[in-house]
Amino acid sequence: MSSSSLVLIRVFFLFLCVSFLLVQGRLHSTYTELNNLHAISRISLPPSPAPEAVSPSYNTDSLSKVTVLNVRTFGAVGDGVSDETQAFKMAWDTACQVEEQAIILVPRSYSFMVQSTIFTGPCKSSNLTFQPFLSGVWFDRNEKIDGTLMPPDGPDSWPRNNSRRQWLVFYRINGMALLGGGLIDGRGEMWWDLPCKPHKGINGTTAPGPCDSPVAIRFFMSSNLTVKGLRVKNSPQFHFRFDGCQNVHIESLWIKSPAQSPNTDGIHIENTNNVGIYNSLISNGDDCISIGAGCYNVDIKNVTCGPSHGISIGSLGMHNSRACVSNIRVSDSIIKNSDNGVRIKTWQGGSGAVSRVTFHNIHMDSVRNPIIVDQYYCFTKSCPNQTSAVYVSDIFYSNIKGTYDIRSPAMHFACSDSIPCTNLTLSEVELLPAKGEYMSNPICWNAYGTMQTLTIPPAFCLLDGIPQMVQESDVGQC
């Protein structure tokens, strides 16, 4: 090898060494800056927002193996004015008798007005899909909704003999999927304006008179349910309600009503267990998700909530009733511009227990009450004091970060005088004022718990240990 070649090799090698040192220096500098930034603020970025609700995809090759029932072949017009109730009932009854998979199709580009109806099972097949929206309805008992589905327009258009408490009800169904990329429009505006409704103006008032308003979609005493990909708006009352159900999978929903619409919970579950709620967007005038008595094994993940009243357990114990709720997990979610963040609310005089609840990795954005336990929940100021209460214990808050509206404290634990809350655990809780620098102290009343890490603001008001009266009693047995 010539001397000139050796010189070129040495120069090239020297260039590689210098480049390596420069890159290492830049990496070290970046690493140092990140460490310094972390030392200044540990407020986390919000979790990734939930994706837009999307239409489920289907393998067209499999359609040859199913019975497809288009509601228009049963007489539905799809003009948004005609009463299509009988056509939907006939399609349902036909699908319910199919022993294999059946699809009830609500086709795209049509609007269907349906009266208050109960779709009843059990059906011959355990694979039923109903999809009533802009895409069609699958009743496979699969129902696929690709078009627009809506009820009569307001109380004056509602037939007198029809229930005013519910619109579409699925009763005693096993193995049903409600799917689609269409729209369910609850047309709730005139229901919200009934004189009996609590208006949100100055000195909000109510007037006597009929006050029932329909839940848009209700599942009752059903199992192995899937609800996916639907868009639902402007329900007169709750958008979805599940009563006495088990094994429920809810995913990729888009639910929207105005922030001032009364009692328009996005998803309410009661006496329902083994529930998963995932990847959904909910904005409404009440709780995004509300969990009632008799619920256990509930997993809520990647939900973007707000404006709303937050994600709530309760209310529980109304009219001295017994309520048991356990094994609830809410994680990786965003709550924004809402009256509450994560809330547990119970009435005085109730009994039972709320236990084993985890709120993890939740980002708060301008929330008035980010963390709240309220055992004095009441609609009016005249509720009597009562000694019994739903026992609240084993509640874990971890990685709850973001900002709060300074009109209320960031944390509020108002527990029963006679039955305190116990085993409240806080870890990596960092909540700062959305505006200004004033940071209000948490409020605690008869609340026992610990801070695994120093919280912002510090929750020094929590009491240590477990009170003797709880150790010696069978309070909260479920």
VOPAGU-2260 file (C-alpha; in pm, 1 decimal, decimal comma):
REM VOPAGU-2260
SITE   aa  ch    i         X         Y         Z
SITE  MET   A    0       0,0       0,0       0,0
SITE  SER   A    1     136,2     342,2     -92,3
SITE  SER   A    2     216,0     611,1     165,4
SITE  SER   A    3     -50,9     841,4      18,7
SITE  SER   A    4    -318,1     571,7      73,2
SITE  LEU   A    5    -212,3     530,6     437,1
SITE  VAL   A    6    -244,0     905,8     489,1
SITE  LEU   A    7    -598,5     904,3     345,1
SITE  ILE   A    8    -702,4     612,0     569,2
SITE  ARG   A    9    -565,0     790,8     879,3
SITE  VAL   A   10    -748,0    1115,0     788,8
SITE  PHE   A   11   -1074,4     925,6     735,7
SITE  PHE   A   12   -1037,3     742,6    1067,7
SITE  LEU   A   13    -967,6    1073,7    1246,9
SITE  PHE   A   14   -1283,9    1221,2    1088,1
SITE  LEU   A   15   -1494,8     930,9    1220,3
SITE  CYS   A   16   -1357,7     976,2    1575,1
SITE  VAL   A   17   -1428,2    1349,8    1577,8
SITE  SER   A   18   -1783,3    1295,2    1445,6
SITE  PHE   A   19   -1851,5    1032,6    1714,3
SITE  LEU   A   20   -1735,2    1269,6    1991,2
SITE  LEU   A   21   -1953,0    1553,0    1858,1
SITE  VAL   A   22   -2263,8    1330,5    1849,7
SITE  GLN   A   23   -2195,5    1204,1    2201,9
SITE  GLY   A   24   -2160,3    1561,5    2323,3
SITE  ARG   A   25   -2492,5    1660,1    2171,2
SITE  LEU   A   26   -2667,0    1358,0    2322,1
SITE  HIS   A   27   -2521,1    1436,4    2662,6
SITE  SER   A   28   -2632,5    1798,5    2634,7
SITE  THR   A   29   -2986,8    1695,7    2537,6
SITE  TYR   A   30   -3002,6    1441,2    2819,2
SITE  THR   A   31   -2891,1    1707,8    3069,2
SITE  GLU   A   32   -3156,1    1952,3    2942,8
SITE  LEU   A   33   -3428,1    1689,4    2978,8
SITE  ASN   A   34   -3315,9    1610,6    3330,7
SITE  ASN   A   35   -3318,2    1978,3    3421,6
SITE  LEU   A   36   -3664,7    2018,6    3270,3
SITE  HIS   A   37   -3790,4    1719,0    3466,3
SITE  ALA   A   38   -3653,1    1872,5    3783,8
SITE  ILE   A   39   -3843,2    2195,0    3721,4
SITE  SER   A   40   -4186,0    2040,6    3652,9
SITE  ARG   A   41   -4322,0    1690,0    3679,2
SITE  ILE   A   42   -4666,1    1774,7    3539,9
SITE  SER   A   43   -4725,7    1508,7    3277,6
SITE  LEU   A   44   -4844,7    1554,9    2925,5
SITE  PRO   A   45   -5198,7    1432,1    2873,9
SITE  PRO   A   46   -5246,7    1076,6    2749,7
SITE  SER   A   47   -5294,6    1035,5    2377,8
SITE  PRO   A   48   -5648,6    1146,7    2293,4
SITE  ALA   A   49   -5900,3     883,0    2200,9
SITE  PRO   A   50   -5935,2     827,0    1828,0
SITE  GLU   A   51   -6239,3     941,8    1637,5
SITE  ALA   A   52   -6518,8     689,1    1642,1
SITE  VAL   A   53   -6484,9     481,0    1328,8
SITE  SER   A   54   -6696,6     237,7    1136,7
SITE  PRO   A   55   -6600,5    -124,2    1191,8
SITE  SER   A   56   -6460,6    -303,2     891,3
SITE  TYR   A   57   -6604,0    -626,9     761,1
SITE  ASN   A   58   -6474,9    -909,4     551,2
SITE  THR   A   59   -6700,9    -906,5     247,5
SITE  ASP   A   60   -6617,9   -1270,8     181,6
SITE  SER   A   61   -6801,5   -1361,5     501,1
SITE  LEU   A   62   -7123,3   -1187,0     391,6
SITE  SER   A   63   -7217,8   -1489,0     183,6
SITE  LYS   A   64   -7248,0   -1684,7     508,0
SITE  VAL   A   65   -7496,8   -1447,5     674,3
SITE  THR   A   66   -7853,3   -1338,5     620,9
SITE  VAL   A   67   -7861,8    -966,7     532,8
SITE  LEU   A   68   -8189,8    -793,6     617,1
SITE  ASN   A   69   -8219,2    -441,1     480,8
SITE  VAL   A   70   -8490,9    -249,6     668,0
SITE  ARG   A   71   -8604,3     -96,3     337,1
SITE  THR   A   72   -8707,6    -439,0     210,9
SITE  PHE   A   73   -8947,3    -450,4     508,1
SITE  GLY   A   74   -9114,6    -126,0     403,6
SITE  ALA   A   75   -8893,4     142,6     558,8
SITE  VAL   A   76   -8884,7     457,0     343,8
SITE  GLY   A   77   -8591,9     643,2     496,1
SITE  ASP   A   78   -8721,8     996,2     440,7
SITE  GLY   A   79   -8684,5    1104,2     806,6
SITE  VAL   A   80   -9058,8    1169,0     837,2
SITE  SER   A   81   -9239,6     837,2     787,5
SITE  ASP   A   82   -9290,3     610,2    1088,8
SITE  GLU   A   83   -9052,4     317,6    1028,6
SITE  THR   A   84   -9122,4     134,0    1355,4
SITE  GLN   A   85   -9302,1    -165,7    1206,7
SITE  ALA   A   86   -9033,9    -216,7     942,0
SITE  PHE   A   87   -8765,0    -230,3    1210,6
SITE  LYS   A   88   -8973,7    -467,6    1424,4
SITE  MET   A   89   -9029,2    -701,6    1130,3
SITE  ALA   A   90   -8658,4    -698,4    1043,0
SITE  TRP   A   91   -8573,0    -774,8    1404,9
SITE  ASP   A   92   -8824,1   -1056,8    1439,4
SITE  THR   A   93   -8699,5   -1213,9    1118,7
SITE  ALA   A   94   -8335,4   -1187,2    1221,0
SITE  CYS   A   95   -8414,5   -1326,1    1564,6
SITE  GLN   A   96   -8539,4   -1648,4    1404,8
SITE  VAL   A   97   -8223,3   -1699,6    1197,5
SITE  GLU   A   98   -8014,3   -1974,2    1352,3
SITE  GLU   A   99   -7686,6   -1851,8    1205,4
SITE  GLN   A  100   -7560,9   -1495,5    1170,2
SITE  ALA   A  101   -7805,2   -1227,2    1058,2
SITE  ILE   A  102   -7745,8    -864,1     968,6
SITE  ILE   A  103   -8006,5    -592,0    1001,3
SITE  LEU   A  104   -7891,8    -323,3     762,1
SITE  VAL   A  105   -7980,4      44,0     806,8
SITE  PRO   A  106   -7842,8     173,4     478,7
SITE  ARG   A  107   -7633,8     479,5     417,3
SITE  SER   A  108   -7785,5     808,8     296,1
SITE  TYR   A  109   -8126,5     742,7     451,3
SITE  SER   A  110   -8286,8     877,8     769,4
SITE  PHE   A  111   -8526,5     661,3     970,3
SITE  MET   A  112   -8773,3     780,5    1236,0
SITE  VAL   A  113   -8859,9     505,9    1483,8
SITE  GLN   A  114   -9100,1     521,7    1780,0
SITE  SER   A  115   -9019,0     392,4    2129,0
SITE  THR   A  116   -8956,8      20,2    2074,7
SITE  ILE   A  117   -8840,6    -286,6    2269,0
SITE  PHE   A  118   -8638,8    -539,5    2068,8
SITE  THR   A  119   -8685,7    -861,8    2262,7
SITE  GLY   A  120   -8492,7   -1187,2    2285,4
SITE  PRO   A  121   -8375,8   -1447,3    2338,0
SITE  CYS   A  122   -8300,2   -1517,6    1974,0
SITE  LYS   A  123   -8208,4   -1847,0    1812,0
SITE  SER   A  124   -7856,3   -1731,0    1736,8
SITE  SER   A  125   -7610,3   -1604,8    1993,6
SITE  ASN   A  126   -7434,0   -1393,4    1731,5
SITE  LEU   A  127   -7656,0   -1091,5    1678,2
SITE  THR   A  128   -7542,6    -754,1    1549,2
SITE  PHE   A  129   -7756,6    -443,2    1532,1
SITE  GLN   A  130   -7600,8    -143,4    1365,6
SITE  PRO   A  131   -7844,8     145,8    1337,2
SITE  PHE   A  132   -7664,8     445,9    1199,3
SITE  LEU   A  133   -7523,7     603,4     892,5
SITE  SER   A  134   -7380,9     273,9     772,4
SITE  GLY   A  135   -7655,6      27,4     825,4
SITE  VAL   A  136   -7767,3    -203,9    1102,3
SITE  TRP   A  137   -7618,3    -537,9    1182,8
SITE  PHE   A  138   -7829,2    -771,2    1385,0
SITE  ASP   A  139   -7633,3   -1089,7    1399,2
SITE  ARG   A  140   -7783,7   -1086,0    1564,3
SITE  ASN   A  141   -7547,2    -816,6    1439,3
SITE  GLU   A  142   -7706,5    -486,2    1366,9
SITE  LYS   A  143   -7528,0    -241,6    1145,0
SITE  ILE   A  144   -7627,9     124,3    1135,9
SITE  ASP   A  145   -7487,5     336,5     856,7
SITE  GLY   A  146   -7774,8     576,1     807,9
SITE  THR   A  147   -7937,4     819,3    1051,5
SITE  LEU   A  148   -8175,2     692,2    1316,7
SITE  MET   A  149   -8396,8     924,0    1523,3
SITE  PRO   A  150   -8705,5     931,0    1749,5
SITE  PRO   A  151   -9014,1    1154,9    1719,9
SITE  ASP   A  152   -8921,6    1520,7    1753,8
SITE  GLY   A  153   -8995,4    1620,3    2112,7
SITE  PRO   A  154   -9261,6    1549,6    2379,5
SITE  ASP   A  155   -9554,8    1679,4    2171,7
SITE  SER   A  156   -9474,0    1431,3    1894,0
SITE  TRP   A  157   -9438,3    1134,9    2131,3
SITE  PRO   A  158   -9740,0     899,2    2120,2
SITE  ARG   A  159   -9930,3     907,2    2449,4
SITE  ASN   A  160   -9932,4     530,1    2488,1
SITE  ASN   A  161   -9555,1     498,1    2443,7
SITE  SER   A  162   -9309,7     504,0    2733,2
SITE  ARG   A  163   -9147,7     843,2    2783,9
SITE  ARG   A  164   -8860,9     689,2    2978,7
SITE  GLN   A  165   -8689,6     500,8    2698,5
SITE  TRP   A  166   -8657,8     499,1    2322,0
SITE  LEU   A  167   -8470,2     192,8    2187,0
SITE  VAL   A  168   -8452,6    -101,1    2428,7
SITE  PHE   A  169   -8275,2    -434,8    2379,2
SITE  TYR   A  170   -8412,2    -688,6    2627,0
SITE  ARG   A  171   -8287,2   -1037,9    2714,7
SITE  ILE   A  172   -8034,7   -1054,8    2430,8
SITE  ASN   A  173   -7726,3   -1277,2    2440,1
SITE  GLY   A  174   -7440,2   -1218,4    2198,3
SITE  MET   A  175   -7539,0    -897,2    2022,8
SITE  ALA   A  176   -7323,2    -631,9    1855,4
SITE  LEU   A  177   -7449,4    -279,7    1788,4
SITE  LEU   A  178   -7215,5    -143,6    1523,3
SITE  GLY   A  179   -7195,4     116,4    1253,6
SITE  GLY   A  180   -7060,6     442,4    1124,9
SITE  GLY   A  181   -7394,2     620,8    1113,1
SITE  LEU   A  182   -7561,4     872,0    1339,1
SITE  ILE   A  183   -7817,8     828,9    1613,5
SITE  ASP   A  184   -7978,8    1166,7    1671,8
SITE  GLY   A  185   -8182,2    1176,7    1995,2
SITE  ARG   A  186   -8345,6    1512,1    1908,7
SITE  GLY   A  187   -8338,5    1608,7    2273,9
SITE  GLU   A  188   -8365,7    1987,2    2256,2
SITE  MET   A  189   -8738,4    2013,1    2334,7
SITE  TRP   A  190   -8708,7    1759,9    2616,4
SITE  TRP   A  191   -8435,6    1966,0    2783,5
SITE  ASP   A  192   -8663,4    2270,7    2776,1
SITE  LEU   A  193   -8952,4    2112,7    2966,3
SITE  PRO   A  194   -9053,2    2346,9    3252,4
SITE  CYS   A  195   -8963,9    2078,6    3507,1
SITE  LYS   A  196   -8601,2    2064,7    3394,5
SITE  PRO   A  197   -8334,8    2244,9    3600,7
SITE  HIS   A  198   -8235,5    2537,6    3387,5
SITE  LYS   A  199   -7881,4    2660,9    3420,6
SITE  GLY   A  200   -7956,7    3032,0    3421,8
SITE  ILE   A  201   -7952,9    3272,6    3715,9
SITE  ASN   A  202   -8130,8    3115,4    4014,8
SITE  GLY   A  203   -8216,8    2806,8    3807,9
SITE  THR   A  204   -8578,5    2714,3    3858,1
SITE  THR   A  205   -8809,1    2422,8    3794,9
SITE  ALA   A  206   -9185,4    2405,9    3750,0
SITE  PRO   A  207   -9431,8    2123,7    3819,5
SITE  GLY   A  208   -9546,3    1895,2    3542,0
SITE  PRO   A  209   -9451,5    1570,4    3363,3
SITE  CYS   A  210   -9076,0    1533,4    3365,4
SITE  ASP   A  211   -8997,8    1189,7    3220,2
SITE  SER   A  212   -8751,5    1196,4    2932,0
SITE  PRO   A  213   -8637,5     894,5    2730,3
SITE  VAL   A  214   -8301,0     722,9    2750,3
SITE  ALA   A  215   -8180,6     689,9    2392,3
SITE  ILE   A  216   -8044,7     332,7    2395,5
SITE  ARG   A  217   -8096,9      87,5    2679,4
SITE  PHE   A  218   -7976,4    -269,7    2724,0
SITE  PHE   A  219   -8167,2    -462,7    2990,0
SITE  MET   A  220   -8088,8    -808,7    3128,8
SITE  SER   A  221   -7856,2    -890,2    2839,8
SITE  SER   A  222   -7510,0   -1042,7    2807,4
SITE  ASN   A  223   -7206,5   -1067,1    2577,8
SITE  LEU   A  224   -7268,0    -728,0    2418,9
SITE  THR   A  225   -7050,4    -519,1    2186,9
SITE  VAL   A  226   -7122,0    -154,1    2107,8
SITE  LYS   A  227   -6869,5      -4,0    1868,2
SITE  GLY   A  228   -6811,5     276,4    1622,9
SITE  LEU   A  229   -7138,3     466,7    1668,7
SITE  ARG   A  230   -7202,0     840,4    1674,3
SITE  VAL   A  231   -7476,3     948,1    1914,0
SITE  LYS   A  232   -7586,8    1302,0    1985,4
SITE  ASN   A  233   -7847,7    1505,1    2171,1
SITE  SER   A  234   -8018,1    1233,1    2372,1
SITE  PRO   A  235   -8323,0    1354,7    2570,0
SITE  GLN   A  236   -8169,3    1187,1    2876,2
SITE  PHE   A  237   -7889,1     925,1    2910,1
SITE  HIS   A  238   -7733,4     832,6    2575,7
SITE  PHE   A  239   -7660,1     469,5    2675,2
SITE  ARG   A  240   -7784,3     276,4    2976,3
SITE  PHE   A  241   -7696,8     -81,3    3073,7
SITE  ASP   A  242   -7912,0    -245,7    3344,8
SITE  GLY   A  243   -7858,1    -597,3    3471,7
SITE  CYS   A  244   -7606,4    -683,1    3200,3
SITE  GLN   A  245   -7278,7    -872,0    3194,5
SITE  ASN   A  246   -6979,0    -900,5    2963,1
SITE  VAL   A  247   -7010,2    -565,4    2785,8
SITE  HIS   A  248   -6748,5    -424,5    2544,6
SITE  ILE   A  249   -6784,1     -58,2    2442,0
SITE  GLU   A  250   -6535,8     101,5    2204,0
SITE  SER   A  251   -6482,7     393,7    1967,1
SITE  LEU   A  252   -6799,0     585,4    2049,3
SITE  TRP   A  253   -6857,6     952,6    1972,1
SITE  ILE   A  254   -7115,6    1099,6    2210,1
SITE  LYS   A  255   -7203,5    1468,6    2207,3
SITE  SER   A  256   -7465,2    1693,3    2365,6
SITE  PRO   A  257   -7448,0    2057,6    2479,2
SITE  ALA   A  258   -7281,1    2127,2    2812,7
SITE  GLN   A  259   -7608,5    2266,1    2951,9
SITE  SER   A  260   -7828,2    1970,8    2851,9
SITE  PRO   A  261   -7967,8    1817,1    3175,5
SITE  ASN   A  262   -7916,9    1451,0    3274,5
SITE  THR   A  263   -7752,7    1354,6    2946,7
SITE  ASP   A  264   -7502,8    1103,7    3088,8
SITE  GLY   A  265   -7294,8     952,5    2810,5
SITE  ILE   A  266   -7283,0     593,1    2940,2
SITE  HIS   A  267   -7457,2     475,1    3257,5
SITE  ILE   A  268   -7420,4     123,6    3398,0
SITE  GLU   A  269   -7615,8     -28,9    3685,3
SITE  ASN   A  270   -7612,5    -384,2    3825,4
SITE  THR   A  271   -7375,9    -461,6    3540,6
SITE  ASN   A  272   -7040,4    -638,3    3557,3
SITE  ASN   A  273   -6737,2    -723,7    3344,4
SITE  VAL   A  274   -6748,5    -401,8    3143,3
SITE  GLY   A  275   -6480,5    -246,9    2921,3
SITE  ILE   A  276   -6515,3     110,9    2789,4
SITE  TYR   A  277   -6234,4     217,4    2555,7
SITE  ASN   A  278   -6114,1     477,5    2304,4
SITE  SER   A  279   -6415,4     706,7    2309,4
SITE  LEU   A  280   -6497,7    1077,7    2294,7
SITE  ILE   A  281   -6776,1    1202,5    2522,8
SITE  SER   A  282   -6895,3    1561,8    2563,9
SITE  ASN   A  283   -7228,5    1625,5    2733,3
SITE  GLY   A  284   -7426,9    1796,9    3008,6
SITE  ASP   A  285   -7378,5    1540,4    3285,1
SITE  ASP   A  286   -7139,6    1256,6    3370,1
SITE  CYS   A  287   -6941,7    1119,6    3076,0
SITE  ILE   A  288   -6960,6     780,4    3245,3
SITE  SER   A  289   -7163,2     703,3    3557,9
SITE  ILE   A  290   -7135,1     380,9    3755,0
SITE  GLY   A  291   -7436,3     287,0    3966,0
SITE  ALA   A  292   -7508,0      29,2    4233,9
SITE  GLY   A  293   -7429,9    -337,2    4175,3
SITE  CYS   A  294   -7139,7    -282,7    3933,8
SITE  TYR   A  295   -6804,3    -459,6    3956,1
SITE  ASN   A  296   -6509,5    -542,3    3730,0
SITE  VAL   A  297   -6524,3    -226,0    3518,8
SITE  ASP   A  298   -6228,2    -110,0    3307,6
SITE  ILE   A  299   -6233,5     239,0    3151,7
SITE  LYS   A  300   -5936,3     339,3    2936,7
SITE  ASN   A  301   -5841,3     609,1    2684,9
SITE  VAL   A  302   -6156,3     817,0    2717,2
SITE  THR   A  303   -6158,9    1189,0    2639,3
SITE  CYS   A  304   -6429,3    1347,9    2853,9
SITE  GLY   A  305   -6562,1    1703,5    2858,3
SITE  PRO   A  306   -6712,7    1947,7    2884,8
SITE  SER   A  307   -6913,8    1736,4    3127,6
SITE  HIS   A  308   -6955,5    1645,8    3493,7
SITE  GLY   A  309   -6663,5    1401,5    3476,4
SITE  ILE   A  310   -6643,7    1028,5    3544,2
SITE  SER   A  311   -6849,6     931,4    3849,1
SITE  ILE   A  312   -6920,7     639,3    4077,4
SITE  GLY   A  313   -7272,2     709,5    4198,5
SITE  SER   A  314   -7483,0     853,5    4311,5
SITE  LEU   A  315   -7528,8     565,9    4557,3
SITE  GLY   A  316   -7752,2     504,3    4858,7
SITE  MET   A  317   -8048,1     723,0    4761,1
SITE  HIS   A  318   -8366,6     663,5    4967,3
SITE  ASN   A  319   -8166,0     459,5    5222,7
SITE  SER   A  320   -8083,6     196,2    4961,1
SITE  ARG   A  321   -7793,8     -49,1    4966,7
SITE  ALA   A  322   -7520,1     -13,2    4706,8
SITE  CYS   A  323   -7212,9    -225,5    4637,0
SITE  VAL   A  324   -6948,0    -124,1    4381,5
SITE  SER   A  325   -6600,0    -277,1    4351,3
SITE  ASN   A  326   -6303,4    -340,5    4121,6
SITE  ILE   A  327   -6327,1     -25,2    3912,9
SITE  ARG   A  328   -6030,8     108,3    3712,7
SITE  VAL   A  329   -6016,3     435,4    3517,0
SITE  SER   A  330   -5687,3     498,5    3334,7
SITE  ASP   A  331   -5505,0     681,2    3054,6
SITE  SER   A  332   -5780,8     936,7    3006,7
SITE  ILE   A  333   -5835,8    1312,2    2970,0
SITE  ILE   A  334   -6098,7    1519,8    3150,9
SITE  LYS   A  335   -6128,7    1880,3    3037,3
SITE  ASN   A  336   -6340,6    2189,3    3108,8
SITE  SER   A  337   -6564,2    1989,9    3341,3
SITE  ASP   A  338   -6738,5    2044,3    3675,2
SITE  ASN   A  339   -6574,9    1733,0    3817,0
SITE  GLY   A  340   -6288,4    1500,3    3734,5
SITE  VAL   A  341   -6306,4    1161,7    3905,8
SITE  ARG   A  342   -6586,8    1154,6    4160,9
SITE  ILE   A  343   -6748,6     923,4    4416,2
SITE  LYS   A  344   -7087,8    1050,4    4533,3
SITE  THR   A  345   -7320,8     896,0    4791,8
SITE  TRP   A  346   -7633,6     998,1    4980,1
SITE  GLN   A  347   -7662,8    1004,1    5356,7
SITE  GLY   A  348   -7869,6     713,4    5487,9
SITE  GLY   A  349   -7742,7     456,4    5240,0
SITE  SER   A  350   -7549,1     137,9    5314,5
SITE  GLY   A  351   -7307,2     -95,6    5138,9
SITE  ALA   A  352   -6959,5     -10,8    5012,0
SITE  VAL   A  353   -6741,9     130,2    4734,1
SITE  SER   A  354   -6404,6     -45,2    4737,5
SITE  ARG   A  355   -6098,5    -135,1    4528,8
SITE  VAL   A  356   -6112,6     161,9    4291,2
SITE  THR   A  357   -5811,0     289,0    4092,5
SITE  PHE   A  358   -5782,8     620,2    3908,8
SITE  HIS   A  359   -5451,6     614,5    3717,8
SITE  ASN   A  360   -5277,9     836,6    3462,3
SITE  ILE   A  361   -5551,7    1094,3    3417,1
SITE  HIS   A  362   -5487,0    1441,8    3281,3
SITE  MET   A  363   -5706,6    1725,6    3410,7
SITE  ASP   A  364   -5751,0    2040,2    3203,3
SITE  SER   A  365   -5932,1    2326,7    3383,4
SITE  VAL   A  366   -6149,0    2096,2    3594,7
SITE  ARG   A  367   -6336,6    2247,5    3888,7
SITE  ASN   A  368   -6318,0    1944,0    4122,3
SITE  PRO   A  369   -6047,7    1712,7    3985,1
SITE  ILE   A  370   -6063,2    1466,5    4277,6
SITE  ILE   A  371   -6377,7    1452,2    4487,7
SITE  VAL   A  372   -6544,8    1215,7    4733,7
SITE  ASP   A  373   -6882,8    1355,3    4840,6
SITE  GLN   A  374   -7082,0    1154,3    5095,5
SITE  TYR   A  375   -7326,0    1441,2    5143,9
SITE  TYR   A  376   -7462,4    1435,8    4789,7
SITE  CYS   A  377   -7805,8    1599,7    4771,2
SITE  PHE   A  378   -8016,7    1776,2    4509,6
SITE  THR   A  379   -8140,0    2039,6    4753,6
SITE  LYS   A  380   -8027,3    2210,6    5073,4
SITE  SER   A  381   -8294,7    2040,0    5283,7
SITE  CYS   A  382   -8163,0    1681,4    5296,4
SITE  PRO   A  383   -8174,6    1552,9    5656,8
SITE  ASN   A  384   -7860,7    1440,1    5837,0
SITE  GLN   A  385   -7846,6    1060,5    5873,1
SITE  THR   A  386   -7594,4     837,4    6046,1
SITE  SER   A  387   -7568,8     545,7    5804,0
SITE  ALA   A  388   -7360,8     575,4    5488,2
SITE  VAL   A  389   -7210,6     381,5    5199,1
SITE  TYR   A  390   -6860,5     289,5    5319,2
SITE  VAL   A  391   -6581,8     419,3    5091,9
SITE  SER   A  392   -6244,3     243,0    5118,3
SITE  ASP   A  393   -5937,0     131,1    4921,7
SITE  ILE   A  394   -5937,0     413,1    4667,1
SITE  PHE   A  395   -5606,1     465,8    4483,5
SITE  TYR   A  396   -5522,8     786,9    4294,3
SITE  SER   A  397   -5199,3     774,9    4094,2
SITE  ASN   A  398   -5045,6    1001,8    3831,9
SITE  ILE   A  399   -5333,3    1250,4    3834,8
SITE  LYS   A  400   -5194,0    1571,4    3686,5
SITE  GLY   A  401   -5298,2    1893,4    3518,2
SITE  THR   A  402   -5489,7    2209,4    3611,7
SITE  TYR   A  403   -5796,6    2296,9    3815,7
SITE  ASP   A  404   -6045,9    2581,9    3834,0
SITE  ILE   A  405   -5958,1    2781,1    4148,1
SITE  ARG   A  406   -6325,3    2825,0    4243,1
SITE  SER   A  407   -6293,8    2489,4    4420,8
SITE  PRO   A  408   -6007,1    2299,2    4586,8
SITE  ALA   A  409   -5814,2    2051,4    4373,0
SITE  MET   A  410   -5901,0    1769,1    4615,6
SITE  HIS   A  411   -6216,9    1735,4    4822,2
SITE  PHE   A  412   -6279,5    1441,5    5057,8
SITE  ALA   A  413   -6609,5    1499,2    5241,9
SITE  CYS   A  414   -6676,2    1173,5    5427,2
SITE  SER   A  415   -6956,6    1067,9    5659,1
SITE  ASP   A  416   -6947,0    1180,8    6022,6
SITE  SER   A  417   -7024,9     829,1    6143,7
SITE  ILE   A  418   -6857,7     611,2    5876,4
SITE  PRO   A  419   -6528,1     763,4    5759,6
SITE  CYS   A  420   -6352,5     696,6    5431,6
SITE  THR   A  421   -6045,2     476,5    5477,1
SITE  ASN   A  422   -5738,4     368,4    5278,9
SITE  LEU   A  423   -5737,0     665,3    5043,3
SITE  THR   A  424   -5395,9     657,2    4873,2
SITE  LEU   A  425   -5240,5     939,6    4670,5
SITE  SER   A  426   -4933,1     896,8    4450,8
SITE  GLU   A  427   -4791,2    1139,0    4192,2
SITE  VAL   A  428   -5084,1    1379,0    4218,5
SITE  GLU   A  429   -4992,0    1722,5    4080,7
SITE  LEU   A  430   -5268,1    1976,0    4024,2
SITE  LEU   A  431   -5195,7    2343,0    3959,4
SITE  PRO   A  432   -5432,2    2642,0    3922,1
SITE  ALA   A  433   -5552,8    2693,7    3565,9
SITE  LYS   A  434   -5525,3    3070,2    3620,8
SITE  GLY   A  435   -5321,0    3274,3    3865,9
SITE  GLU   A  436   -5088,2    3148,9    4133,8
SITE  TYR   A  437   -5320,5    3093,4    4430,1
SITE  MET   A  438   -5327,3    2726,9    4528,7
SITE  SER   A  439   -5609,0    2624,4    4764,1
SITE  ASN   A  440   -5549,1    2350,2    5020,0
SITE  PRO   A  441   -5732,9    2018,1    4987,3
SITE  ILE   A  442   -6042,7    1972,8    5201,8
SITE  CYS   A  443   -6073,9    1661,4    5417,8
SITE  TRP   A  444   -6350,9    1564,2    5655,1
SITE  ASN   A  445   -6322,8    1231,6    5837,8
SITE  ALA   A  446   -6097,8    1100,2    5559,6
SITE  TYR   A  447   -5818,6     851,4    5639,6
SITE  GLY   A  448   -5536,2     784,6    5398,6
SITE  THR   A  449   -5174,1     833,2    5297,3
SITE  MET   A  450   -4958,2    1018,5    5047,2
SITE  GLN   A  451   -4708,2     780,4    4887,9
SITE  THR   A  452   -4543,7    1085,9    4732,7
SITE  LEU   A  453   -4575,1    1452,3    4818,7
SITE  THR   A  454   -4881,8    1579,4    4634,0
SITE  ILE   A  455   -4938,1    1921,8    4479,6
SITE  PRO   A  456   -5112,1    2073,5    4665,7
SITE  PRO   A  457   -5007,0    1870,0    4973,4
SITE  ALA   A  458   -5289,5    1660,4    5122,1
SITE  PHE   A  459   -5175,3    1691,2    5483,5
SITE  CYS   A  460   -5539,3    1693,0    5592,2
SITE  LEU   A  461   -5570,6    1314,4    5550,9
SITE  LEU   A  462   -5587,1    1130,6    5882,8
SITE  ASP   A  463   -5354,5     840,1    5964,4
SITE  GLY   A  464   -5452,0     478,8    6020,5
SITE  ILE   A  465   -5795,1     319,2    6038,8
SITE  PRO   A  466   -6042,3     436,0    6305,0
SITE  GLN   A  467   -6135,4     187,0    6573,0
SITE  MET   A  468   -6506,7     198,0    6497,8
SITE  VAL   A  469   -6436,2      67,2    6146,0
SITE  GLN   A  470   -6206,2    -207,5    6274,0
SITE  GLU   A  471   -6468,2    -330,7    6519,6
SITE  SER   A  472   -6774,8    -321,3    6295,7
SITE  ASP   A  473   -6904,2    -497,5    5987,3
SITE  VAL   A  474   -6973,4    -168,0    5816,3
SITE  GLY   A  475   -6981,3    -181,9    5440,7
SITE  GLN   A  476   -7025,5    -557,3    5406,8
SITE  CYS   A  477   -7141,6    -646,5    5056,4
